[in-house]
Amino acid sequence: MTAVTFPRRPAGVARVWPGVPRCAPMAAARLGWPLPGSSVLFLCDLQERFRGSVAAFPQIVAVAARLLQGCRILGVPALVTEQRPEVLGPTVPELGAQDLPRLPKSAFSMAGAAAPLLGDPKIRSVLLCGVEAHACVLTALELRARGLDVHVAADAVSSRSQVERALALARMRQAGAYLSTCESLLLLLLRDAAHPKFRQILPLIKEPPPDTGLILGGPLGALGGG
């Protein structure tokens, strides 16, 4: 039998198999690159009673509203939870989520309320924002345990205590969640300025987001001191 030989691949050049996209879904997941068709946005407990106690709450809501607008444009479904709404009140109107169902919960995780969406096998990535970082936003840990990619919009996440926020973000990163921003996530979803929806997304990223002062907030910083 004649041996078959293949040309040696130059050093530093990745292998590309014929007919396989250079950035297939599994490769995108390993790189932390969300895809519109396999992502969902979780908006965690942005409720009235947190308005006066959570740091930079108006700015957090404004950034989350931008992310929601962008996800609507790109066809990424969104889910809104409310922690004990009979006590903590409804979702604030400025989020712009009035048309979305509000899923009440008492658990410090969104996973139970989100079970129908998480049961969809095509969902691979969750974009996560809201309050409080050290409580219900730590849903990120359960999502990671289920094998999902988690992208935390750190400029749309807060807590009453900035020590709690900093440590929670560090804990999420330790669990393999990706810390990002609203603008970065929208650009990752778009991938290319030639995207047909780019013109619609542009106003959401052209104006600088409100400054929360929280990205480096807390004594350990957003990344938990590296």
Residue frames relative to the residue before (quaternion, step in Angstrom):
aa qw qx qy qz dx dy dz
M 1.0000 0.0000 0.0000 0.0000 0.00 0.00 0.00
T 0.4122 -0.7145 0.5095 0.2450 3.55 -0.88 0.93
A 0.4237 -0.7023 0.5120 0.2553 3.56 -0.85 0.98
V 0.2906 -0.7355 0.5879 0.1699 3.54 -1.09 0.79
T 0.1007 -0.7985 0.5925 0.0355 3.57 -0.80 1.00
F 0.2409 -0.7544 0.5962 0.1319 3.52 -1.18 0.64
P 0.5387 -0.6180 0.4478 0.3569 3.59 -1.02 0.69
R 0.5048 -0.6557 0.4726 0.3033 3.56 -1.03 0.82
R 0.4072 -0.7115 0.5221 0.2352 3.55 -0.94 0.93
P 0.4923 -0.6627 0.4612 0.3251 3.63 -0.80 0.91
A 0.5940 -0.5777 0.4210 0.3690 3.58 -1.12 0.68
G 0.8118 0.2742 -0.2089 0.4713 3.55 -1.04 0.84
V 0.6313 0.5054 -0.3413 0.4791 3.60 1.26 -0.03
A 0.3935 -0.7426 0.4936 0.2237 3.56 -0.68 1.12
R 0.5072 -0.6280 0.4962 0.3195 3.53 -1.19 0.63
V 0.0560 -0.7789 0.6244 0.0163 3.60 -0.93 0.93
W 0.2460 -0.7820 0.5569 0.1334 3.58 -0.55 1.14
P 0.5519 -0.6138 0.4385 0.3555 3.60 -0.97 0.76
G 0.8301 0.2346 -0.1825 0.4719 3.54 -0.98 0.90
V 0.6454 0.4793 -0.3262 0.4973 3.60 1.29 -0.07
P 0.4528 -0.6929 0.4777 0.2945 3.63 -0.67 1.04
R 0.5819 -0.6108 0.4115 0.3451 3.55 -1.06 0.77
C 0.7804 0.1793 -0.1142 0.5880 3.60 1.07 -0.67
A 0.0643 -0.8198 0.5689 -0.0137 3.57 0.33 1.29
P 0.7087 -0.4839 0.2884 0.4248 3.62 -1.18 0.43
M 0.6787 0.4821 -0.3190 0.4531 3.62 0.85 -0.85
A 0.6335 0.5109 -0.3339 0.4756 3.59 1.04 -0.75
A 0.6273 0.5372 -0.3334 0.4548 3.58 1.01 -0.82
A 0.6376 0.5271 -0.3294 0.4551 3.58 1.00 -0.80
R 0.6645 0.5079 -0.3158 0.4480 3.59 0.90 -0.88
L 0.7038 0.4492 -0.2551 0.4876 3.56 1.11 -0.68
G 0.4506 -0.6808 0.4666 0.3403 3.59 1.21 -0.16
W 0.4470 0.6746 -0.4525 0.3747 3.54 1.00 0.86
P 0.2356 -0.8066 0.5227 0.1441 3.62 -0.18 1.21
L 0.2299 -0.7548 0.6020 0.1227 3.54 -1.14 0.73
P 0.5594 -0.6421 0.3924 0.3476 3.64 -0.82 0.89
G 0.7117 0.4913 -0.2693 0.4238 3.58 0.92 -0.87
S 0.7700 0.3039 -0.1806 0.5312 3.59 1.23 -0.25
S 0.5948 0.5640 -0.3522 0.4518 3.57 1.25 0.46
V 0.0991 -0.7546 0.6438 0.0789 3.52 -1.34 0.40
L 0.3303 -0.7303 0.5652 0.1950 3.58 -1.16 0.67
F 0.1516 -0.7660 0.6201 0.0755 3.58 -0.90 1.00
L 0.1083 -0.7726 0.6249 0.0295 3.58 -0.77 1.12
C 0.1601 -0.8668 0.4719 0.0178 3.52 -0.17 1.37
D 0.8909 -0.1891 0.1245 0.3938 3.53 -0.77 1.22
L 0.2702 0.7486 -0.5532 0.2462 3.60 0.87 0.93
Q 0.1656 0.8463 -0.4634 0.2040 3.52 0.53 1.34
E 0.7198 -0.5042 0.2930 0.3767 3.51 -1.28 0.59
R 0.6934 0.5078 -0.3058 0.4097 3.60 0.81 -0.92
F 0.6296 0.5242 -0.3441 0.4587 3.60 1.22 -0.30
R 0.4521 0.7353 -0.4268 0.2699 3.57 1.25 -0.35
G 0.7885 0.3462 -0.1796 0.4756 3.58 0.88 -0.85
S 0.7340 0.4412 -0.2371 0.4586 3.60 1.20 -0.17
V 0.6792 0.4729 -0.2962 0.4767 3.62 1.07 -0.61
A 0.5269 -0.6634 0.4378 0.3009 3.57 -0.86 0.99
A 0.8622 0.0317 -0.0565 0.5024 3.56 -1.03 0.95
F 0.1454 0.8446 -0.5072 0.0909 3.58 1.09 0.65
P 0.6647 0.4981 -0.3447 0.4374 3.69 0.77 -0.82
Q 0.6689 0.4972 -0.3032 0.4619 3.58 0.99 -0.83
I 0.6162 0.5463 -0.3371 0.4563 3.57 1.04 -0.81
V 0.6657 0.4984 -0.2969 0.4693 3.57 0.93 -0.94
A 0.6430 0.5333 -0.3273 0.4415 3.60 0.96 -0.85
V 0.6639 0.4835 -0.3037 0.4828 3.59 0.97 -0.82
A 0.6453 0.5139 -0.3214 0.4648 3.59 0.96 -0.85
A 0.6226 0.5403 -0.3363 0.4554 3.60 1.06 -0.74
R 0.6309 0.5178 -0.3310 0.4736 3.59 1.04 -0.74
L 0.6574 0.5058 -0.3164 0.4603 3.55 0.91 -0.89
L 0.6346 0.5226 -0.3254 0.4671 3.57 1.01 -0.78
Q 0.6378 0.5220 -0.3289 0.4610 3.60 0.94 -0.86
G 0.6710 0.5027 -0.2994 0.4554 3.55 0.90 -0.93
C 0.6557 0.5072 -0.3122 0.4641 3.57 0.97 -0.83
R 0.6025 0.5451 -0.3560 0.4616 3.59 1.05 -0.67
I 0.6638 0.5169 -0.2985 0.4507 3.56 0.89 -0.97
L 0.7538 0.4023 -0.1961 0.4812 3.57 0.96 -0.92
G 0.5293 -0.6765 0.3872 0.3352 3.57 1.27 0.11
V 0.4285 0.6721 -0.4857 0.3588 3.59 1.17 0.55
P 0.3859 -0.7374 0.4944 0.2509 3.65 -0.59 1.02
A 0.2039 -0.7821 0.5808 0.0976 3.57 -1.19 0.62
L 0.1665 -0.7710 0.6115 0.0627 3.51 -1.19 0.70
V 0.1536 -0.7920 0.5886 0.0509 3.59 -0.89 1.00
T 0.0853 -0.7874 0.6080 0.0546 3.58 -0.83 0.97
E 0.1595 -0.7520 0.6322 0.0964 3.52 -1.32 0.48
Q 0.3069 -0.7542 0.5562 0.1661 3.55 -0.76 1.09
R 0.8259 -0.2036 0.0853 0.5189 3.57 -0.58 1.22
P 0.0721 -0.8619 0.5002 0.0411 3.61 0.61 1.09
E 0.5821 0.5780 -0.3820 0.4257 3.59 1.14 -0.45
V 0.7134 0.3880 -0.2353 0.5339 3.58 1.26 -0.41
L 0.7942 0.3343 -0.1424 0.4870 3.57 0.82 -1.05
G 0.5417 -0.6638 0.3824 0.3460 3.58 1.25 0.08
P 0.6494 -0.5400 0.3792 0.3781 3.56 -1.33 0.11
T 0.6583 -0.4505 0.4152 0.4374 3.53 -1.36 0.08
V 0.5093 -0.6664 0.4466 0.3117 3.59 -0.93 0.89
P 0.5441 -0.6696 0.3933 0.3177 3.61 -0.89 0.87
E 0.6334 0.5694 -0.3477 0.3920 3.61 1.03 -0.69
L 0.5023 0.6229 -0.4433 0.4039 3.61 1.21 -0.07
G 0.3430 -0.7676 0.4811 0.2484 3.58 1.14 -0.55
A 0.5152 0.6556 -0.4013 0.3791 3.56 1.14 0.61
Q 0.2440 0.8256 -0.4856 0.1515 3.57 1.23 0.42
D 0.6984 0.4778 -0.2785 0.4543 3.59 1.07 -0.64
L 0.6147 0.5499 -0.3493 0.4447 3.58 1.27 -0.16
P 0.5181 -0.6203 0.4705 0.3543 3.62 -1.03 0.64
R 0.3004 -0.7274 0.5893 0.1828 3.58 -1.08 0.79
L 0.1951 -0.7990 0.5630 0.0814 3.55 -0.67 1.09
P 0.2448 -0.7897 0.5432 0.1462 3.62 -0.38 1.17
K 0.0172 0.7903 -0.6118 0.0298 3.55 -1.16 0.60
S 0.2491 -0.7206 0.6137 0.2051 3.51 -1.34 0.22
A 0.5667 0.5988 -0.3779 0.4212 3.59 1.22 -0.43
F 0.4332 -0.6753 0.5286 0.2773 3.56 -1.20 0.56
S 0.6319 0.4279 -0.3617 0.5355 3.53 0.90 1.04
M 0.3981 -0.7115 0.5282 0.2370 3.53 -1.11 0.71
A 0.4836 0.7292 -0.4105 0.2568 3.57 1.23 -0.42
G 0.6520 0.5179 -0.3281 0.4461 3.60 0.94 -0.79
A 0.6747 0.4845 -0.2855 0.4781 3.56 0.92 -0.93
A 0.7253 0.4389 -0.2283 0.4787 3.56 1.11 -0.72
A 0.2892 0.8193 -0.4705 0.1543 3.60 1.28 0.08
P 0.6573 0.5103 -0.3491 0.4309 3.68 0.83 -0.80
L 0.6776 0.4694 -0.2987 0.4809 3.59 0.96 -0.81
L 0.6841 0.4911 -0.2966 0.4504 3.58 0.90 -0.89
G 0.6175 0.5489 -0.3415 0.4480 3.57 1.23 -0.35
D 0.5371 0.6073 -0.4063 0.4215 3.57 1.28 -0.13
P 0.3958 -0.7665 0.4443 0.2419 3.63 -0.44 1.12
K 0.6365 0.5415 -0.3593 0.4154 3.60 1.10 -0.35
I 0.5651 0.5866 -0.3930 0.4267 3.61 1.24 -0.24
R 0.0376 -0.8182 0.5729 -0.0315 3.55 -0.65 1.17
S 0.7953 0.2356 -0.0934 0.5507 3.58 1.14 -0.67
V 0.1344 -0.7598 0.6308 0.0821 3.54 -1.14 0.75
L 0.2176 -0.7213 0.6448 0.1289 3.55 -0.94 1.00
L 0.0938 -0.8502 0.5170 -0.0327 3.57 -0.60 1.16
C 0.1705 0.7668 -0.6097 0.1056 3.57 -0.95 0.90
G 0.4596 0.6871 -0.4917 0.2738 3.56 -1.28 0.25
V 0.4786 -0.6381 0.5225 0.3014 3.55 -1.27 -0.53
E 0.7090 -0.2393 -0.6543 -0.1092 1.58 -2.19 1.11
A 0.6457 -0.5798 0.3370 0.3651 3.54 -1.06 0.84
H 0.7593 0.4043 -0.2058 0.4666 3.57 0.87 -0.96
A 0.6861 0.4287 -0.2816 0.5160 3.59 1.25 -0.03
C 0.8676 0.0970 -0.0554 0.4846 3.57 -0.35 -1.21
V 0.5997 0.5420 -0.3836 0.4466 3.63 1.11 -0.45
L 0.5579 0.5849 -0.3937 0.4378 3.59 1.24 -0.27
T 0.2746 0.7241 -0.5322 0.3421 3.54 1.28 0.47
A 0.5093 0.6665 -0.4012 0.3680 3.57 1.20 -0.57
L 0.6448 0.5335 -0.3361 0.4320 3.60 0.98 -0.77
E 0.6760 0.4771 -0.2989 0.4754 3.58 0.92 -0.86
L 0.6308 0.5301 -0.3334 0.4582 3.57 1.03 -0.76
R 0.6449 0.5016 -0.3224 0.4780 3.58 1.01 -0.78
A 0.6307 0.5358 -0.3341 0.4510 3.59 1.02 -0.78
R 0.6710 0.4749 -0.2899 0.4900 3.58 1.17 -0.55
G 0.5714 -0.6340 0.3576 0.3789 3.58 1.30 0.06
L 0.4957 0.6608 -0.4273 0.3675 3.58 1.25 0.26
D 0.4564 -0.6089 0.5648 0.3193 3.53 -1.26 0.49
V 0.1022 -0.7865 0.6073 0.0463 3.59 -0.99 0.84
H 0.0980 -0.7816 0.6159 0.0101 3.54 -0.83 1.08
V 0.1468 -0.8147 0.5592 0.0454 3.58 -0.33 1.28
A 0.2812 -0.7367 0.5925 0.1647 3.58 -0.72 1.10
A 0.2473 -0.8357 0.4713 0.1354 3.57 0.13 1.30
D 0.6619 0.4839 -0.3191 0.4753 3.61 1.14 -0.48
A 0.7030 0.3611 -0.2699 0.5500 3.58 1.29 0.20
V 0.6047 0.5036 -0.3512 0.5073 3.56 1.20 0.67
S 0.1248 0.7965 -0.5848 0.0889 3.58 -0.90 0.87
S 0.1864 -0.7276 0.6442 0.1444 3.51 -1.48 0.01
R 0.6350 -0.4798 0.4091 0.4463 3.54 -1.27 0.04
S 0.7627 0.2788 -0.1360 0.5675 3.56 0.99 -0.89
Q 0.3793 -0.7366 0.5128 0.2248 3.56 -0.86 0.93
V 0.5313 0.5650 -0.4187 0.4724 3.60 1.23 -0.24
E 0.6492 0.5085 -0.3114 0.4722 3.58 0.94 -0.92
R 0.6547 0.5257 -0.3157 0.4419 3.58 0.91 -0.93
A 0.6781 0.5028 -0.2984 0.4453 3.57 0.84 -1.01
L 0.6899 0.4713 -0.2855 0.4695 3.58 0.89 -0.92
A 0.6350 0.5285 -0.3381 0.4507 3.61 1.03 -0.71
L 0.6484 0.5011 -0.3243 0.4726 3.59 0.96 -0.80
A 0.6302 0.5211 -0.3305 0.4713 3.57 1.04 -0.76
R 0.6467 0.5219 -0.3153 0.4582 3.59 0.99 -0.86
M 0.6450 0.5140 -0.3201 0.4662 3.58 0.98 -0.80
R 0.6543 0.5021 -0.3181 0.4675 3.56 0.95 -0.83
Q 0.6225 0.5396 -0.3402 0.4534 3.60 1.01 -0.77
A 0.6856 0.4762 -0.2724 0.4784 3.57 1.12 -0.71
G 0.6269 -0.5796 0.3261 0.4059 3.59 1.27 0.04
A 0.4406 0.6647 -0.4850 0.3590 3.61 1.23 0.28
Y 0.3865 -0.6997 0.5526 0.2360 3.55 -1.20 0.60
L 0.2482 -0.7478 0.5956 0.1567 3.58 -0.84 0.98
S 0.0558 0.8078 -0.5766 0.1092 3.53 -0.76 1.07
T 0.3975 -0.6627 0.5570 0.3041 3.56 -1.30 -0.41
C 0.6868 -0.4636 0.3573 0.4309 3.54 -1.28 0.28
E 0.6955 0.4792 -0.2931 0.4481 3.59 0.75 -1.03
S 0.6608 0.5115 -0.3164 0.4490 3.58 0.88 -0.90
L 0.6555 0.5104 -0.3210 0.4548 3.60 0.94 -0.82
L 0.6491 0.5064 -0.3283 0.4631 3.60 0.95 -0.79
L 0.6613 0.4918 -0.3110 0.4733 3.59 1.00 -0.79
L 0.6239 0.5259 -0.3420 0.4660 3.60 1.04 -0.68
L 0.6527 0.5050 -0.3113 0.4712 3.57 1.02 -0.79
L 0.6697 0.5020 -0.2928 0.4623 3.59 1.05 -0.80
R 0.1623 -0.8310 0.4957 0.1937 3.54 0.98 -1.08
D 0.8303 0.0586 0.0568 0.5512 3.61 0.90 -0.88
A 0.4844 -0.6628 0.4880 0.2966 3.58 -0.99 0.83
A 0.6030 0.5446 -0.3566 0.4611 3.57 1.28 -0.21
H 0.4014 0.7157 -0.4796 0.3109 3.60 1.27 -0.04
P 0.5329 -0.6692 0.4071 0.3201 3.63 -0.83 0.87
K 0.7064 0.4315 -0.2683 0.4929 3.63 1.18 -0.42
F 0.3795 0.7606 -0.4724 0.2332 3.61 1.25 -0.01
R 0.6515 0.5311 -0.3235 0.4345 3.60 0.91 -0.88
Q 0.6618 0.4949 -0.3045 0.4737 3.57 1.09 -0.64
I 0.6681 0.4871 -0.2907 0.4816 3.57 1.13 -0.67
L 0.5437 0.6833 -0.3832 0.3011 3.59 1.06 -0.77
P 0.6696 0.4900 -0.3420 0.4411 3.68 0.79 -0.78
L 0.6363 0.5484 -0.3302 0.4305 3.60 1.13 -0.56
I 0.7595 0.3376 -0.1932 0.5213 3.58 1.16 -0.51
K 0.5417 0.6414 -0.3976 0.3702 3.58 1.24 -0.33
E 0.7182 0.3743 -0.2310 0.5392 3.57 0.96 -0.85
P 0.4896 -0.6672 0.4583 0.3241 3.63 -0.78 0.94
P 0.4946 -0.6581 0.4689 0.3200 3.58 -0.97 0.77
P 0.6203 -0.5270 0.3994 0.4218 3.60 -1.16 0.38
D 0.4315 -0.7170 0.4905 0.2430 3.56 -0.93 0.92
T 0.2306 -0.7931 0.5518 0.1154 3.56 -0.49 1.18
G 0.3174 -0.7476 0.5156 0.2729 3.57 1.11 -0.64
L 0.5849 0.6435 -0.3318 0.3657 3.57 1.29 0.11
I 0.4881 0.6846 -0.4543 0.2945 3.63 1.11 -0.39
L 0.7652 0.2306 -0.1463 0.5830 3.58 1.03 -0.75
G 0.3320 0.7766 -0.4816 0.2341 3.58 1.20 0.38
G 0.7339 0.3881 -0.3031 0.4678 3.55 -1.18 0.57
P 0.6311 -0.5903 0.3523 0.3592 3.59 -1.08 0.62
L 0.7279 0.4145 -0.2514 0.4850 3.60 1.12 -0.52
G 0.4652 -0.6728 0.4541 0.3532 3.58 1.24 -0.18
A 0.7022 -0.4913 0.3210 0.4030 3.54 -1.30 0.34
L 0.7328 0.4147 -0.2404 0.4830 3.58 1.06 -0.64
G 0.5298 -0.6698 0.4044 0.3275 3.57 1.18 0.24
G 0.6882 -0.5158 0.2873 0.4217 3.55 1.04 0.72
G 0.6448 -0.5570 0.3230 0.4119 3.61 1.19 0.46
